[in-house]
């Protein structure tokens, strides 16, 4: 009414009230009346905003890729931004009279694209695809120190690269190569598993053979021990037999000595007896046979005396003419008492 209007801005909107070419008031979240014929209002959003982007680049090995991401920024100096771009509103805080507010995110995306292109060109396709986070970090660091960004009065909060995609042909080639590598790894794993199974089987067989060898070695040791024990027992028994034989030999020698001693003693006794008999018979040997006979006849039985008489007669048979012997005499001589 009569050119007087009311404007209310939010806490994330920085309003600048120009009147007659001079700044009358400026601040975030203002609410005020103004006279439209002589006033110009610029409302700059100071809250964070997202600027998605997608652009095509080439890698170091001349392979095309598509870089997709998002840029988050905020206006740090709204007066600078308002001096570079037209943020004038008409009656409402979000009703801009030009499309300049839409140019700011594009400028930021263009600046990010230039820095991203340099990072992608420094890497081959494989490295670029796997380096999305590294590229985003590098680009964000460069944006933080960018003079062009400071001149715009804008601060970049975050930069995210969601994906770096090759062309479908390159992707299929990489997939095929990766698939072949995985198949080779699978074949290698199968081979390693079979080789491990064979090696394990060999170890098992070797352990079994080693066990058999150890068992046979123990058996051999047992046999050797038994043989050694038998030999020791046989040696002991041989020693015992030798000791017995030595004892018997010693005993026989002692017996021999005893027999020799007994023989010597018997010989000595026989010699003594013979000497005694000889000594006792020596006087009889010196006597005449007739005397001996007379002495014998004194103590001899009648039949012996008759026999001796007949012997004397037989010795002197040539001197006897006739000799008569009665049967009674012979019967008496032959008769046993």
RODO-2510 file (C-alpha; in nm, 4 decimals, decimal comma):
residues 337
     n   res          X          Y          Z
     1     x     0,0000     0,0000     0,0000
     2     x     0,1391     0,3355    -0,1141
     3     x     0,4644     0,1463    -0,2065
     4     x     0,5374     0,0287     0,1484
     5     x     0,6078    -0,3459     0,1707
     6     x     0,7125    -0,5891     0,4412
     7     x     0,9963    -0,8418     0,4069
     8     x     1,0815    -1,1214     0,6438
     9     x     1,3888    -1,3453     0,5951
    10     x     1,4859    -1,6722     0,7581
    11     x     1,7908    -1,7366     0,9776
    12     x     1,9805    -1,8800     0,6767
    13     x     1,9038    -1,5810     0,4564
    14     x     2,1198    -1,2726     0,4640
    15     x     1,9233    -0,9635     0,3606
    16     x     2,0844    -0,6413     0,2344
    17     x     1,8565    -0,3354     0,2163
    18     x     1,9784    -0,0771    -0,0332
    19     x     1,8052     0,2590    -0,0305
    20     x     1,9062     0,5347    -0,2707
    21     x     2,2219     0,3359    -0,3550
    22     x     2,3336     0,2964     0,0045
    23     x     2,3113     0,0033     0,2420
    24     x     2,0490     0,0887     0,5010
    25     x     2,0476    -0,2442     0,6866
    26     x     2,2041    -0,5899     0,6435
    27     x     2,1857    -0,9119     0,8392
    28     x     2,0486    -1,2633     0,8620
    29     x     1,6894    -1,3259     0,9646
    30     x     1,5764    -0,9584     0,9321
    31     x     1,2163    -0,8526     0,9164
    32     x     1,1398    -0,4940     0,8169
    33     x     0,9220    -0,2543     0,6184
    34     x     1,0690    -0,0712     0,3224
    35     x     0,9607     0,1761     0,0640
    36     x     0,9764    -0,0070    -0,2653
    37     x     1,0193     0,2832    -0,5114
    38     x     1,3504     0,3825    -0,3553
    39     x     1,4648     0,0435    -0,2166
    40     x     1,6423    -0,2611    -0,3514
    41     x     1,6599    -0,5797    -0,1467
    42     x     1,9231    -0,8561    -0,2008
    43     x     1,8731    -1,1831    -0,0164
    44     x     2,1737    -1,4170    -0,0142
    45     x     2,1283    -1,7741     0,1275
    46     x     2,3995    -1,8358     0,3867
    47     x     2,3041    -2,1925     0,4761
    48     x     2,4787    -2,4958     0,3335
    49     x     2,3754    -2,6057    -0,0118
    50     x     2,4484    -2,9087    -0,2274
    51     x     2,5642    -2,8889    -0,5852
    52     x     2,5593    -3,2307    -0,7566
    53     x     2,7767    -3,2743    -1,0599
    54     x     2,8551    -3,5265    -1,3294
    55     x     3,1099    -3,4771    -1,6028
    56     x     3,3228    -3,6784    -1,8418
    57     x     3,7024    -3,6873    -1,8198
    58     x     3,9910    -3,8914    -1,9538
    59     x     4,2520    -4,0873    -1,7607
    60     x     4,6269    -4,0978    -1,8109
    61     x     4,5888    -4,3916    -2,0514
    62     x     4,3309    -4,1985    -2,2563
    63     x     4,0315    -4,3912    -2,1304
    64     x     3,7070    -4,1920    -2,0875
    65     x     3,5426    -4,1985    -1,7463
    66     x     3,2370    -4,0402    -1,5901
    67     x     3,2900    -3,8635    -1,2582
    68     x     2,9796    -3,8301    -1,0431
    69     x     2,9722    -3,6491    -0,7108
    70     x     2,8364    -3,3741    -0,4925
    71     x     2,9725    -3,0464    -0,3631
    72     x     2,8516    -2,8924    -0,0373
    73     x     2,9192    -2,5213     0,0167
    74     x     2,8058    -2,2165     0,2080
    75     x     2,8298    -1,8436     0,1481
    76     x     3,0967    -1,7090     0,3820
    77     x     3,0759    -1,3421     0,2782
    78     x     2,7258    -1,2594     0,1509
    79     x     2,8178    -0,8974     0,0709
    80     x     3,0895    -1,0155    -0,1724
    81     x     2,8509    -1,2605    -0,3336
    82     x     2,5829    -0,9879    -0,3608
    83     x     2,8369    -0,7595    -0,5258
    84     x     2,9278    -1,0264    -0,7864
    85     x     2,5855    -1,1740    -0,8587
    86     x     2,2381    -1,0296    -0,8640
    87     x     2,0463    -1,1633    -0,5623
    88     x     1,7749    -0,8972    -0,5782
    89     x     1,4295    -1,0152    -0,4767
    90     x     1,0903    -0,8787    -0,5708
    91     x     0,8437    -0,8718    -0,2849
    92     x     0,9404    -1,2123    -0,1379
    93     x     1,2640    -1,3438     0,0074
    94     x     1,2900    -1,6284    -0,2487
    95     x     1,1596    -1,4523    -0,5566
    96     x     1,4685    -1,3448    -0,7460
    97     x     1,4478    -1,1014    -1,0365
    98     x     1,7334    -1,2802    -1,2261
    99     x     1,8879    -1,6248    -1,2618
   100     x     2,2227    -1,5214    -1,1136
   101     x     2,1652    -1,7233    -0,7927
   102     x     2,1726    -2,0375    -1,0059
   103     x     2,5132    -1,9464    -1,1483
   104     x     2,7005    -1,9762    -0,8183
   105     x     2,6774    -2,3570    -0,7847
   106     x     2,7713    -2,3973    -1,1500
   107     x     3,0802    -2,1838    -1,0998
   108     x     3,1785    -2,3998    -0,8050
   109     x     3,1185    -2,7183    -1,0070
   110     x     3,3283    -2,5797    -1,2902
   111     x     3,6119    -2,5017    -1,0518
   112     x     3,5855    -2,8523    -0,8999
   113     x     3,5802    -3,0043    -1,2462
   114     x     3,9061    -2,8316    -1,3430
   115     x     4,0801    -2,9624    -1,0306
   116     x     3,9264    -3,3100    -1,0674
   117     x     4,0383    -3,3292    -1,4308
   118     x     4,3985    -3,2760    -1,3223
   119     x     4,3744    -3,5537    -1,0643
   120     x     4,2098    -3,7990    -1,3059
   121     x     4,4618    -3,7260    -1,5816
   122     x     4,7431    -3,8137    -1,3414
   123     x     4,6136    -4,1696    -1,2986
   124     x     4,5531    -4,4642    -1,5318
   125     x     4,2076    -4,6135    -1,5611
   126     x     4,2450    -4,8791    -1,2941
   127     x     4,3980    -4,6391    -1,0435
   128     x     4,1435    -4,3665    -1,1174
   129     x     3,8479    -4,6010    -1,0630
   130     x     3,9839    -4,7087    -0,7248
   131     x     4,0977    -4,3586    -0,6149
   132     x     3,7638    -4,1780    -0,5776
   133     x     3,8226    -4,0923    -0,2127
   134     x     4,1832    -3,9855    -0,2737
   135     x     4,0776    -3,7616    -0,5630
   136     x     3,7963    -3,6064    -0,3563
   137     x     4,0371    -3,5347    -0,0698
   138     x     4,2935    -3,3772    -0,3031
   139     x     4,0365    -3,1618    -0,4808
   140     x     3,8831    -3,0468    -0,1510
   141     x     4,2257    -2,9439    -0,0241
   142     x     4,2924    -2,7429    -0,3364
   143     x     3,9498    -2,5767    -0,3160
   144     x     4,0140    -2,4757     0,0425
   145     x     4,3179    -2,2753    -0,0643
   146     x     4,1768    -2,1514    -0,3935
   147     x     4,1968    -1,7761    -0,4497
   148     x     3,9050    -1,7865    -0,6935
   149     x     3,6854    -1,9407    -0,4242
   150     x     3,7827    -1,6742    -0,1738
   151     x     3,7068    -1,4073    -0,4358
   152     x     3,3546    -1,5490    -0,4646
   153     x     3,3086    -1,5300    -0,0873
   154     x     3,2127    -1,8986    -0,0729
   155     x     3,3438    -2,1786     0,1499
   156     x     3,3382    -2,5406     0,0322
   157     x     3,2434    -2,7690     0,3194
   158     x     3,2665    -3,1143     0,1630
   159     x     3,3362    -3,2735    -0,1708
   160     x     3,2231    -3,6293    -0,2380
   161     x     3,2937    -3,8307    -0,5495
   162     x     3,0297    -4,0985    -0,5566
   163     x     3,1627    -4,2931    -0,8539
   164     x     3,4185    -4,2908    -1,1312
   165     x     3,2780    -4,5119    -1,4059
   166     x     3,4456    -4,6185    -1,7292
   167     x     3,2585    -4,6675    -2,0541
   168     x     3,0511    -4,9862    -2,0860
   169     x     3,3097    -5,1393    -2,3233
   170     x     3,5950    -5,0638    -2,0852
   171     x     3,3900    -5,1879    -1,7923
   172     x     3,3180    -5,5153    -1,9690
   173     x     3,6861    -5,5512    -2,0569
   174     x     3,7852    -5,4872    -1,6964
   175     x     3,5158    -5,7240    -1,5763
   176     x     3,6384    -5,9906    -1,8188
   177     x     3,9966    -5,9394    -1,7093
   178     x     3,8960    -5,9436    -1,3436
   179     x     3,6808    -6,2472    -1,4085
   180     x     3,9716    -6,4254    -1,5738
   181     x     4,1948    -6,3276    -1,2849
   182     x     3,9390    -6,4643    -1,0402
   183     x     3,9095    -6,7834    -1,2442
   184     x     4,2868    -6,8140    -1,2474
   185     x     4,2876    -6,7584    -0,8738
   186     x     4,0151    -7,0206    -0,8383
   187     x     4,2145    -7,2624    -1,0539
   188     x     4,5221    -7,1789    -0,8512
   189     x     4,3270    -7,2362    -0,5308
   190     x     4,2016    -7,5716    -0,6637
   191     x     4,5550    -7,6642    -0,7679
   192     x     4,6941    -7,5513    -0,4333
   193     x     4,4217    -7,7465    -0,2529
   194     x     4,4947    -8,0592    -0,4560
   195     x     4,8656    -8,0067    -0,4139
   196     x     4,8125    -7,9574    -0,0409
   197     x     4,6036    -8,2771    -0,0321
   198     x     4,8773    -8,4662    -0,2180
   199     x     5,1398    -8,3172     0,0096
   200     x     4,9319    -8,4072     0,3131
   201     x     4,8853    -8,7592     0,1805
   202     x     5,2595    -8,7826     0,1224
   203     x     5,3238    -8,6651     0,4759
   204     x     5,0754    -8,9204     0,6081
   205     x     5,2430    -9,1993     0,4085
   206     x     5,5825    -9,0759     0,5199
   207     x     5,4667    -9,0691     0,8805
   208     x     5,3282    -9,4215     0,8427
   209     x     5,6573    -9,5404     0,6915
   210     x     5,8505    -9,3618     0,9637
   211     x     5,6262    -9,5274     1,2193
   212     x     5,6853    -9,8687     1,0619
   213     x     6,0586    -9,8000     1,0531
   214     x     6,0488    -9,6955     1,4167
   215     x     5,8499   -10,0091     1,5062
   216     x     6,0914   -10,2325     1,3155
   217     x     6,3822   -10,0519     1,4798
   218     x     6,2253   -10,1150     1,8199
   219     x     6,1689   -10,4795     1,7281
   220     x     6,5311   -10,5069     1,6164
   221     x     6,6426   -10,3484     1,9413
   222     x     6,4218   -10,5919     2,1332
   223     x     6,5680   -10,8864     1,9403
   224     x     6,9195   -10,7574     1,9945
   225     x     6,8425   -10,7072     2,3606
   226     x     6,7052   -11,0612     2,3872
   227     x     7,0088   -11,1992     2,2032
   228     x     7,2389   -10,9974     2,4271
   229     x     7,0493   -11,1230     2,7304
   230     x     7,0680   -11,4832     2,6026
   231     x     7,4379   -11,4390     2,5335
   232     x     7,4850   -11,2957     2,8811
   233     x     7,2910   -11,5872     3,0316
   234     x     7,4885   -11,8333     2,8183
   235     x     7,8119   -11,6663     2,9249
   236     x     7,7064   -11,6897     3,2874
   237     x     7,6087   -12,0538     3,2414
   238     x     7,9394   -12,1175     3,0635
   239     x     8,1202   -11,9565     3,3520
   240     x     7,9213   -12,1721     3,5928
   241     x     8,0045   -12,4871     3,3897
   242     x     8,3686   -12,3856     3,3719
   243     x     8,3649   -12,3201     3,7423
   244     x     8,2066   -12,6621     3,7997
   245     x     8,4567   -12,8293     3,5663
   246     x     8,7407   -12,6458     3,7353
   247     x     8,5998   -12,7568     4,0673
   248     x     8,5703   -13,1157     3,9417
   249     x     8,9200   -13,0991     3,7966
   250     x     9,0462   -12,9642     4,1232
   251     x     8,8505   -13,2323     4,3080
   252     x     8,9857   -13,5049     4,0818
   253     x     9,3353   -13,3735     4,1306
   254     x     9,2805   -13,3780     4,5022
   255     x     9,1389   -13,7290     4,4699
   256     x     9,4388   -13,8252     4,2611
   257     x     9,6625   -13,6859     4,5254
   258     x     9,4559   -13,8713     4,7875
   259     x     9,4761   -14,1993     4,5921
   260     x     9,8480   -14,1473     4,5408
   261     x     9,8844   -14,0770     4,9089
   262     x     9,6750   -14,3822     4,9937
   263     x     9,8807   -14,5935     4,7503
   264     x    10,1988   -14,4644     4,9052
   265     x    10,0610   -14,5354     5,2469
   266     x     9,9435   -14,8862     5,1405
   267     x    10,2811   -14,9500     4,9778
   268     x    10,4527   -14,8296     5,2864
   269     x    10,2296   -15,0496     5,5017
   270     x    10,2857   -15,3484     5,2672
   271     x    10,6580   -15,2866     5,2777
   272     x    10,6411   -15,2625     5,6509
   273     x    10,4345   -15,5822     5,6728
   274     x    10,6631   -15,7562     5,4252
   275     x    10,9641   -15,6464     5,6230
   276     x    10,7964   -15,7640     5,9440
   277     x    10,7069   -16,1000     5,7851
   278     x    11,0543   -16,1292     5,6365
   279     x    11,2085   -16,0440     5,9656
   280     x    10,9862   -16,2992     6,1432
   281     x    11,0562   -16,5714     5,8830
   282     x    11,4289   -16,5088     5,8576
   283     x    11,5100   -16,7487     6,1513
   284     x    11,2884   -17,0161     5,9939
   285     x    11,4663   -16,9769     5,6600
   286     x    11,7964   -17,0409     5,8269
   287     x    11,6694   -17,3664     5,9856
   288     x    11,6947   -17,7052     5,8134
   289     x    11,3867   -17,8382     5,6328
   290     x    11,3726   -18,1430     5,8540
   291     x    11,3576   -17,9339     6,1620
   292     x    11,0847   -17,7286     6,0155
   293     x    10,8863   -18,0346     5,9304
   294     x    10,9236   -18,1689     6,2798
   295     x    10,8095   -17,8419     6,4179
   296     x    10,5145   -17,8436     6,1843
   297     x    10,4238   -18,2004     6,2722
   298     x    10,3886   -18,1144     6,6326
   299     x    10,0948   -17,8946     6,5683
   300     x     9,9520   -18,0485     6,2488
   301     x     9,6429   -18,2689     6,2309
   302     x     9,6797   -18,6459     6,1769
   303     x     9,5499   -18,6385     5,8206
   304     x     9,8054   -18,3669     5,7308
   305     x    10,0802   -18,5722     5,8854
   306     x     9,9708   -18,8786     5,6862
   307     x     9,9681   -18,6684     5,3695
   308     x    10,3194   -18,5445     5,4362
   309     x    10,4346   -18,8947     5,4985
   310     x    10,2882   -19,0065     5,1694
   311     x    10,4661   -18,7145     5,0013
   312     x    10,7969   -18,8276     5,1466
   313     x    10,7298   -19,1766     5,0305
   314     x    10,6532   -19,0489     4,6813
   315     x    10,9807   -18,8615     4,6777
   316     x    11,1667   -19,1761     4,7686
   317     x    10,9583   -19,4081     4,5551
   318     x    11,2644   -19,5497     4,3909
   319     x    11,3900   -19,6888     4,7173
   320     x    11,0636   -19,8636     4,8036
   321     x    10,9861   -20,1983     4,6674
   322     x    10,6284   -20,2620     4,7783
   323     x    10,3822   -20,0343     4,9546
   324     x    10,0426   -20,1422     5,0782
   325     x     9,7826   -19,8766     5,1673
   326     x     9,4617   -19,9949     5,3200
   327     x     9,1291   -19,8611     5,2083
   328     x     9,0567   -19,7526     5,5615
   329     x     9,3543   -19,5199     5,5502
   330     x     9,2382   -19,3620     5,2276
   331     x     8,8822   -19,3366     5,3575
   332     x     9,0117   -19,1651     5,6677
   333     x     9,2143   -18,9190     5,4597
   334     x     8,9184   -18,8393     5,2315
   335     x     8,6658   -18,8165     5,5087
   336     x     8,5522   -18,4673     5,5946
   337     x     8,5068   -18,3703     5,9506
***
